[in-house]
Amino acid sequence: MAMRNNSCYNMPPLSKPVDYSLLWSSNEGDDDESFDGCGYFWLPQSPEGYKSLGFVVTNTSEKPDLEEVKCVRLDLTDTCEAYGLIMDIRSRFSKMPLSIRNTRPLHRGMYGRGVSVGTFFCGYSFSSCEELSIACLKNLDSNLHAMPNIDQIHALVTHYGPTVFFHPDEVYLPSSVSWFFENGALLYSNSSSSIGQAIDSQGSNLPNGGTNDGTYWIDLPCDNNRRQNLKKGNLESAKLYIHVKPALGGTFTDIVMWVFCPFNGPGTVKVGLMNISLSKVGEHVGDWEHFTLRVSNFSGELWSVYFSQHSGGEWVEAFDLEFIEGNKSVIYSSKSGHASYSRPGSYIQGSSKLGIGVRNDAALSSYCVHSSRKFEIVAAEYLGVKEPCWLQYMRKWGPSIVYDSRTELDKIIDVLPPVVKNSMRNILNKLPLELYGEEGPTGPKEKNNWIGDERW
């Protein structure tokens, strides 16, 4: 860790703690017997104007040396939060278990200054609202010197760009945005809801800026042949649209890769051993999905990949990814819904414990897009990259649809034996709410993660 002293402050950036307080020990017996080798968790007591970044763990009851760690001046720290349980520690000597969790900066995303330091938080109880006794670092330099230039971005994508595999039974494949426009997508508005306007290949006649106020939307053409052709997408034209932004105070670069599919297919409901294919529920026009590569700005190494999965997702560290062609990882896109997964398989959106929810199947196939070769950098605010016209379209990429899903599901329930009907109704009530209707999806810039961090 390197810090530069600021002449505006009379205090040095680092200072030793004034004392340690014992937070927890595995030796809390009532006798005086020595238990060296047990665990002792100490919180450094910071001098005024400083903050501790973590805890000290020893195997002896003696307090750590005050020179063991340093506390950081307050202006160089940012608020952090605890997340993701690492472990609960119990001991035959201790009446209370110790909960240990990861930490991360509270303020993340493109404009977040917090820098993760890899420490943990521990305590007897945990509340997401509580202010932690430790902090993370803050990057006070807004110039983002460590971020890659345009040539370095091309090199990173060429080196690390994953291969995206679509399911072998996928009907609704991706396409480029320009192919979608050129092959019949139409712009509608409240003032002319029955007459659609053709969209040029660059989207230059789309309404620019503003917010998703419901006045405009994109839909497929009325002609059935053209409509069905557009739904299927065009794999040959498909590419990944890339947004590059700083992460964790500029210590990492997030390379966000967006994939566009003209159509999102109907869902499949899994109830125990039963798989129920839905005819309409889950369908919508204009499906935007993404995954994110997080690259260290210190070493240029791929740190982790974020897999977006409908309303959530997960980070997978580089060592746990599946790789092909050297450093290129694999992304599995689920059938019909296009959620991203790190491994092939069948995933449940809902209650995996009960085996109830929407089924997402991911598998290897010949349908694939090599993002290392087929990509376009559409945004990097810190570099002033010129953005395409269609990216400024903030309205809906598909019409709002309300499904009569209960009728469809009730027809399935009605054929079941009487003894299981009521139980099945209760189970179906646990399905995700998105099955019952679809708002027209918005484009990448309207998503929370465009400026903010991923959902994790």
N, C-alpha and C positions, 0 to 999 in steps of 0.2 A: 504494500500500500504506500503510495506517495502523496504527500500533501505539501502545498506551498504556503508559506506564512504570508499573511496579509497585513501590511503595515497599518491598516485601519484599526487593527485590534492590538491591544497591549498584551493579550494572552497568547501563548503558543498554541498551535493547533492540537497538540496532544499533551495529556497530563496523566500522571499515575493516579489511581484511585486513592481515597483517603482511608478506606477500610473495606472489609468484606462482610457481608451478612450471610449466614448459613440458611439456605432456602429449604433444603431437604437432605436427609441422610438415610441410607439403608440401615444404619446403626442408630436406632432410637430406643434401645432397651432401657430398662429401669436400673440396670446394674452398672458398675463402673468398669466392666471388662472391656479390654481394648479389642477393637475389630478392625485393625489395619487391613486394607484390601477391600473394604466396603466403599460404596460410592458416596461422595459428598459434593453437593451442588451449591456453588457460592455466587452471589450477585455482587459485583464490584460497586462500591459506594462512590459515586462521582463527586468531585469537588464542584462548587458552585460555578455554573456556566459551562458545564461539560455533561456528556451523556455516555453511558456504557453501551457497547454494541452487542454484548452477549454475556454468557455465564462462564464460570470456570469450574471444571470438574476435577476432583482429586480423589486419591484412594487413601487419604489420611485425614484425621480430624484436625490437623494443624492448618491454620489459615494460609492461603497462598501468599507468596512474596508480593509486596506492593509493586515491584518492578516487573511482575509476570505479564501484565497487560497494561494497555493505555486506554484512557477515556478520550473522547473526541469533543472538540469545542462545538457548542450548540449550533452555530451558524453553518457548520459543515455536516450536520445531521438532518435526517428527514424522518417522518413518522413511519413506522413499520407495523405490520399486522401479522398475527399468527394464523396459520392455515394448515390443513393436512396433518392428521395425527401421525407421528413417528412411532411412538410407543407409550404405553402406560406402564410405569415401573412400580412393582409391589415388592415388599420385603417382609420377612417374618418378624423383623424388628420394628417396622414402621406401621403406624395405624392408618396413615393416609397414603394413597397412591400418588405418584408424581406423573403428570401428563406432560409429554414433550411433543412440541409441534414445530414445523418449519416456519420460517419468517420470510416476508417479502415486503417491498415498499408498498405503502398504502396508496400513494399517488403514482399510478403507472400510466402506460400509454405513450403516445407520441410526445406529449409535453411534460411528462413526469420527469422529475429530477432525481428521484430516489434511486440509489445504487444498492443492489443486494450484496450482502457480505457473507452469506452462507452460514449464518449462525442459527441457533434454535432458541425458542422460548419455552420455559417450563413453569409450571405452577400446579397448585392443588385443584383448581377449577378453571374453567375457560369460558369466556363470554366474548362473542365477536364484537361487542360494543366497548369493551374495556380498553383503556389506554395502556400500552405496554410500558414496562419499566426499562426497556432497551430501545435502541433506535437503529436505523440504517444510515448509510452515508448519503450525501447530497452532492451532485455535480453542479457547481456554481458557474461553470463555463458554458455559455449558451452557443458557442461557435461550433460545437460538435466536430472538433478536429479529427476524431477517430473514425467518423463515418466514411464509408467507401465512396469514391467518385464513380462516374458513369462507367468507365472502363473496368473498374474493379467489380462493379455490380454484374456486368456481363460475364466477367471471369468466374464470379461466385455461382451464378445461375448455371453456366456451362459445366462447372465442376460438380455442383451439388444437386442440380435440378432433378427431382424425382420423376419416375415413370408412373403415370396414373393408369391403372387397369380398371376397366369397366366389366361388369358381370357378363358372362357368356350369353345369358338370356336377355341382356339389356335391349330394350326397344327404343328408349328415348336417350339417344347419344348426344354429346356436346356438339357445338359448332362455334365458329367465330361470330362475333356480333355483326360484322358486316354481311356475312352470309344470311343471317337471320333477317336483316333489313332488306337485303336485295331479293329475297325469295318470298316476300309477301307480308311481312309484319306490318301492322297498321297502327297509327296513332289515333285515339279517340279522345273526345272531351265532353264535358257536360253540355256544352253548347251545340254539339253535333254528335250525339251518342249513337246515331244510326248510320253515320257515314264516316268511314275511316280514311285517314290521310296516309299516303305512302311515305315511307321514311327513306331518306337517301342513305347510301352505304356508310357514311361517316356520322350519321345522326345529327347533321348540322341544322335540320329543321325541327328538332325536338326542343321543347321549352327548356330554357337554360336557367339553372339556379333555383332559388326559392326553396320551398319545403314540400313534403308530400301532403298536399292539401286536398287530394281526392278529385281535382278538376281534370286530370289527364290520366290515361292509362294506355298500355299497348296490348293488342290482341292479335289473334291469328286471323287470316282471311276467311271469308264466309264459304268460298268454294271448297268443297269437301276434299277434293284431290290435293289441292295446294295446302290445305289445312293439315292433312295427314302427312304430307311430305315434310312440312315444316316441323311437325312434332318429332319426327324421327331424328332430326339433327343432321349434321354432316361432319363425320369424324375427320375427313381429310382437311377441312378448313379450320378445325378446332385448334386453339392455342391457349396458353395460360397468360392472363393479364396480371402484371406485377406491380404491386405498390410497395415501395421501400421506405421504411421509417425507423427512427431511433427507438430503442427499448432500454429500460432500466438505466435512465440517465445518460444514454449515449454509449454505454459500455457494450451494448449488443446492437446488432442490426436485425430487424424483422423484415424478411422477404415474404410478403403476403402474396400468394398465388391464387387468383380467382379463375374459376372455370364456369363457363356459361352453357347451360342446356336450355334449348327452346321450350322444353316441356318436362314436367315432373309427373311421373306415372302414378297410378292408384296404389294404395297400400295393401299389405297383407297382414291380417290380424292373427296372432298366435294365442291360443287359449289352451294351455296344457299341451297335449299331443295333437290338438287340432290346429290346422292352418286354414284360414278363411280368406280367400281372395276377394277383395272389394272391387266393384265395377267402376265406381267413380270417386269414392272418398279418398282424398289425398292428392287428387289431380290439381295442377295449376300451371299456367303459362309463365314462362320466363323464370328459370331456376338459377340463382347465383349461389355457388358454394365455394369454399376456400380451404386452404391449408397454409401453414406458416412455417418457414424455416427461420430459426433463431441462430445467428452466427456471432461468435465472439469477435469484438473489435480489437482485442489484444492479440489474438493468435490467428484469426481467420478460420477457426475450426467451427464445424457444424455442431452446435450445442444440443439442440432438440428440435422436434417438429411438432406443431400443433395440428391435431386432426379435428376439424369442425364436424359436429354431428347434430344437425338440426338446431335445437335450442341450447346446446352446450358443446362440449368437446373435451379433449384431453391432450396434455403435453406428453410426448414420449421422448426420453433421452436418447441421444445418438447411439449409445452402445446397445440399446434394445430395439433398434430398427432393423428391418429386413433390407438388405442392400443387393443391388445388381449393378453390373458395369462399374465396379470400383466404388466410388463414393456416392453413387446415386441410389437413394432409398426408394421404396415402393409405397405407393398410395393405392389402397383398394377403395373404389367408389361403389356404394351399395346400389343394388338393383332398384330402379324406378325413382328412389329418393335422393341418390347421389351423395349421401353422407360419406365421410372419409374415415378409413380404418387402417391400422398398421399391419393387420394380419387378416388373412381370409377367414371366413366363418359366418355364423348366423348370430346377429346381435338383436337384443330386444330393447325397444324404446318404450318404457313403461315400468312394470315390475318384473325384473328378471328373477327375483326370489320366488314369485308366484308363477312365473312362466306366462305372464299376461302382458300383451302390448303389441306394438307395431314391429313387424319383423324386418330387419335390414340384412340382406344377404350380400356378402362380398366374396369374390373369387377371381382367380387368374383367368385371363382369356386373351384372345388375339386382338381385342378392342383396347387400344391403349393410345396415350398421348405422351410423347417424350418432352417434358417441360424444359429440358436442357437445350433442346433444339427449336422448339416451337413456343416462343414467348414474345411478349411485347411489354416493355416497361411503360406503364401508363401514368405513374405518379411517383414522385419523390420530392416532397415539398421543400426539403432542405437544399435540394439542388436546383429547384425551379424548373423541373421537367415539364414540358408542354403537355397538357392533358387532352385527350380526345374529346370531341363534342359530346358524344353519348355519355361520357362519365359525369357530365354536369347535369344530366337528366335526373332529377330528384323524385320524380313521381313513380307510379306503379309500372312494373314491367309485365303485368298481367292483370286481367279484370278480377274484381272481387267475386267470389263464388260462395254460395251457401249450399251445403250438401244436406239432403234429407237422409242423413246417415242412420238415424234411428230406425227409419222404415226398413232400410237395407239390413240392418243388424237384427231387427225384430223378425224378419222373414227367416233368418237363420235360426233364431231361438225357437220359432214356432214348430220346427220339424224335430226338435229334441224331445226325448221322453219327458212326461210330466214331472217326474221326480227330480229332474235336474234343471228345469226351466228357471225357477226362481234363483237358484244358485248362479246360473249363467248370467242372468240379468245383473246381479250384484257384481259379478266379475267384470262385465262389459262397462259398468259405470266407472271402473278404475282406469279405463283407457285414456290416453292423452287427449286433451280438449281439442287439439288441432285437427282431430279426425272429423269434427263436426262442422268445420267451416274453414275457408281459406281467404284471408285478405290478399289482394294482389301484392306479390313480393316487390320489394324495392331494390335498387341497385346498390353497388358496393359502398358508395359514399354515404348512404343512409344507414348503414350498419354501425352498431356501437363500436365495433373493433376498428373502424377506419381511423379514428383518433384515439380511442381507448385501447386497453389491453384485451387479450382474448378472455373468454369466459373459462376460468379454471379455479 
